[in-house]
Amino acid sequence: MSSENVIWHMHHITKDDRAKQKQQRPCILWFTGLSGSGKSTIASAVEQKLFESGYHTYLLDGDNVRHGLNKDLGFSDEDRVENIRRIGELSKLMVDAGLLVMTAFISPFKSDRRMVRSLVQNHEFIEVYMETALEECERRDPKGLYKKARKGEIKNFTGIDSEYEVPECPEVVLNTVANSIEECADQVIDYLRVNKMIS
């Protein structure tokens, strides 16, 4: 519950100051898609390319965040909403720090993704949809989660017994079946260059 006695403190150094120092326009690259669609793999490849080019980045991965910041949350719809809310607020702070932030989260609900978009300026939220069919994700099953979900060992698993709401107008759509990791990463980098987030 928020308090009327909590007041936002303005600092002298602004987001624009930090962005200018880093010679980049901060943003959130929000990778969304089913488990096994390639979110973490492509986000990592994008970060590697940006880092090697001298840009200032950070990658927030769904599993990693649940080891610390969100370790108290389960996988009910309510906890998934809270998971994304916290990540959205953290990402907003990182954008304020002038960073290029990559997030790799299933984030199955459109309303949650809209909520995160609303936290920053519109051009600062770039939705990257991993257009990988459920059949392909299930074939890959890198963590064996689909197999467990099919056996009923995991409840509320996205794509099996919990819905994934496909983005309506994502800024970037990646097909990891038709394109290599390198090609998908380059597609994201190209978007950043065309939109002058990086030079």
PyMOL commands that set and color helices and strands:
alter all, ss='L'
color gray80, all
select helices_A, chain A and resi 15-22+39-52+62-65+77-96+110-119+122-124+134-140+145-150+181-194
alter helices_A, ss='H'
color red, helices_A
select strands_A, chain A and resi 27-32+57-61+100-104+125-130+172-174
alter strands_A, ss='S'
color yellow, strands_A
deselect
rebuild
show_as cartoon
